[in-house]
């Protein structure tokens, strides 16, 4: 039997999930929890095979609970089951160690198959979620500035000259120019004004 723990702050949702899980031969609900904190405690206590985890709950959310459960319960697989499919939510869940990401509009058959697949060690993703991850993988990563490069650009934004920046940061003017040139290269710009404008637009300053 595959033992499943249900973690969701809505009793009606847990009731529906229990019915869906237990209608499938070979699956059984080992327990329920109404919050991330309770989900972690129940997972440590019950050591289920699969956790069906809601994403947004008061207190410890589903992502935090997922990371804690994966770290403390060897062999457990966490499937996020949520109504949300934003890029940030998906990445946070996967990075926390979730073995799958499903939407709550999944059919009973799809949910059962996802549980069986997760139990086999497979990664389970709703089609729309998989498309989002593929799109992100194909998108170029945004540029990133070093702490010093960002610090230099912040001073440029305040109207400081290279000499003034050097004195304030206790570095040579040549070093200031080097940091600026590196920032220009990363941001794909050719001058100070464009660098500051683009960095601010990317929320780097």
C-alpha positions as CSV (number, residue, x, y, z in Angstrom):
1,X,0.0,0.0,0.0
2,X,1.1,3.5,-0.8
3,X,0.5,5.7,2.3
4,X,-0.5,9.3,1.6
5,X,-0.5,12.3,3.9
6,X,-2.9,15.2,3.0
7,X,-1.8,18.7,3.9
8,X,-4.3,21.5,3.1
9,X,-5.9,24.2,5.2
10,X,-9.4,23.7,3.8
11,X,-11.3,20.7,5.3
12,X,-13.5,20.4,2.2
13,X,-10.5,20.0,0.0
14,X,-9.0,17.4,2.3
15,X,-12.3,15.5,2.3
16,X,-12.4,15.5,-1.5
17,X,-8.8,14.4,-1.7
18,X,-9.3,11.6,0.7
19,X,-12.2,10.3,-1.4
20,X,-10.1,10.5,-4.6
21,X,-7.1,8.8,-3.0
22,X,-9.0,6.0,-1.3
23,X,-11.0,5.2,-4.4
24,X,-7.8,3.9,-5.9
25,X,-6.8,0.4,-5.0
26,X,-3.4,0.3,-3.4
27,X,-3.5,3.8,-2.0
28,X,-4.5,4.8,1.5
29,X,-4.6,8.1,3.4
30,X,-2.3,7.8,6.4
31,X,-3.3,11.1,7.9
32,X,-4.2,14.7,7.4
33,X,-2.9,18.1,8.4
34,X,-4.3,21.6,8.2
35,X,-1.1,23.7,8.1
36,X,2.5,23.4,7.0
37,X,3.7,23.1,10.6
38,X,1.2,20.3,11.3
39,X,2.1,18.7,8.0
40,X,5.8,18.6,9.1
41,X,4.9,17.1,12.5
42,X,2.6,14.5,11.0
43,X,5.1,13.6,8.3
44,X,7.8,13.0,10.9
45,X,5.4,11.0,13.0
46,X,3.7,8.9,10.2
47,X,6.6,8.6,7.7
48,X,4.2,8.4,4.7
49,X,5.3,7.5,1.2
50,X,3.7,10.5,-0.5
51,X,2.7,13.9,0.8
52,X,0.0,15.9,-1.1
53,X,0.9,19.5,-0.2
54,X,-1.1,22.6,-0.6
55,X,1.1,25.6,-1.5
56,X,-0.4,28.6,0.3
57,X,-1.3,28.2,3.9
58,X,-1.1,30.4,7.0
59,X,2.1,30.1,9.0
60,X,4.6,27.8,7.4
61,X,3.6,27.7,3.7
62,X,3.8,24.6,1.5
63,X,7.2,25.4,0.1
64,X,8.8,25.7,3.5
65,X,7.0,22.6,4.7
66,X,8.2,20.7,1.6
67,X,11.8,21.6,2.3
68,X,11.5,20.6,6.0
69,X,9.8,17.3,5.3
70,X,12.2,16.3,2.5
71,X,15.1,17.1,4.9
72,X,13.7,15.2,7.9
73,X,11.8,12.2,6.4
74,X,14.0,9.9,4.3
75,X,12.4,8.5,1.2
76,X,9.3,10.7,1.3
77,X,8.0,12.2,-1.9
78,X,6.1,15.5,-1.8
79,X,3.6,16.4,-4.5
80,X,2.5,20.0,-4.5
81,X,-1.2,20.2,-5.3
82,X,-2.4,23.8,-5.7
83,X,-4.5,26.2,-7.7
84,X,-1.5,28.4,-8.4
85,X,0.9,28.1,-11.3
86,X,3.0,31.2,-11.2
87,X,6.6,31.0,-12.3
88,X,7.8,31.9,-8.9
89,X,5.7,29.4,-7.1
90,X,6.7,26.6,-9.4
91,X,10.5,27.3,-9.0
92,X,10.3,27.7,-5.3
93,X,8.5,24.4,-4.9
94,X,10.9,22.5,-7.1
95,X,13.9,24.0,-5.5
96,X,12.6,23.0,-2.1
97,X,12.6,19.4,-3.2
98,X,9.0,18.8,-4.4
99,X,8.8,15.7,-6.6
100,X,5.9,17.1,-8.6
101,X,3.6,20.0,-9.1
102,X,-0.1,19.4,-9.9
103,X,-3.1,21.7,-10.2
104,X,-6.2,21.1,-8.2
105,X,-8.3,20.8,-11.4
106,X,-6.6,17.4,-12.0
107,X,-9.0,14.5,-12.4
108,X,-9.1,11.6,-9.9
109,X,-7.3,9.4,-12.5
110,X,-4.6,11.9,-13.1
111,X,-4.1,12.4,-9.4
112,X,-3.8,8.6,-8.8
113,X,-1.4,8.2,-11.6
114,X,0.7,11.1,-10.2
115,X,0.9,9.4,-6.8
116,X,1.9,6.1,-8.3
117,X,4.5,7.8,-10.5
118,X,5.9,9.8,-7.6
119,X,6.1,6.5,-5.6
120,X,8.2,5.1,-8.4
121,X,10.6,8.1,-8.1
122,X,9.4,9.9,-11.1
123,X,9.0,13.7,-11.4
124,X,5.4,14.6,-12.0
125,X,4.4,17.9,-13.6
126,X,1.1,19.2,-14.9
127,X,1.4,19.9,-18.6
128,X,1.1,23.7,-18.1
129,X,3.7,23.6,-15.4
130,X,6.1,21.6,-17.6
131,X,5.7,24.2,-20.4
132,X,6.5,27.0,-17.9
133,X,9.7,25.3,-16.8
134,X,10.8,24.6,-20.4
135,X,10.1,28.3,-21.3
136,X,12.2,29.4,-18.3
137,X,15.0,27.1,-19.2
138,X,15.1,28.6,-22.7
139,X,15.1,32.2,-21.5
140,X,18.5,33.8,-21.0
141,X,19.3,34.4,-17.4
142,X,19.2,38.1,-16.3
143,X,22.5,39.8,-15.8
144,X,23.8,39.9,-12.2
145,X,26.2,42.6,-10.8
146,X,28.7,41.9,-8.1
147,X,28.1,43.8,-4.8
148,X,31.0,46.2,-5.6
149,X,29.7,46.9,-9.2
150,X,26.2,47.7,-7.8
151,X,27.8,49.9,-5.1
152,X,29.7,51.8,-7.8
153,X,26.6,52.3,-9.9
154,X,24.6,53.5,-6.9
155,X,27.2,56.2,-6.4
156,X,27.2,57.1,-10.1
157,X,23.4,57.5,-9.8
158,X,24.1,60.1,-7.1
159,X,26.2,62.1,-9.4
160,X,29.6,61.1,-8.0
161,X,32.7,61.2,-10.3
162,X,35.1,58.3,-10.6
163,X,37.5,60.1,-8.4
164,X,34.9,60.8,-5.7
165,X,33.7,57.1,-5.9
166,X,37.3,55.9,-5.4
167,X,37.8,58.1,-2.3
168,X,34.5,57.0,-0.8
169,X,35.1,53.3,-1.4
170,X,38.9,53.5,-0.6
171,X,39.8,52.1,-4.1
172,X,41.8,53.6,-6.9
173,X,40.1,55.5,-9.8
174,X,41.4,52.8,-12.1
175,X,39.6,50.2,-10.1
176,X,36.4,52.2,-10.3
177,X,36.7,52.3,-14.1
178,X,37.3,48.5,-14.1
179,X,34.1,47.9,-12.1
180,X,32.2,50.2,-14.4
181,X,33.4,48.5,-17.6
182,X,32.5,45.1,-16.2
183,X,29.0,46.5,-15.3
184,X,28.6,47.9,-18.8
185,X,29.5,44.6,-20.3
186,X,27.1,42.6,-18.2
187,X,24.3,45.1,-18.8
188,X,25.0,45.4,-22.5
189,X,25.4,49.2,-22.4
190,X,28.1,51.7,-23.4
191,X,27.9,54.5,-20.9
192,X,27.2,55.4,-17.2
193,X,23.7,56.8,-17.7
194,X,22.5,53.8,-19.6
195,X,24.1,51.5,-17.0
196,X,22.3,53.2,-14.1
197,X,19.0,53.3,-16.0
198,X,19.1,49.6,-17.0
199,X,20.3,48.5,-13.5
200,X,17.5,50.4,-11.9
201,X,15.0,49.0,-14.4
202,X,16.1,45.5,-13.4
203,X,15.8,46.3,-9.7
204,X,19.5,45.8,-9.1
205,X,20.1,49.1,-7.3
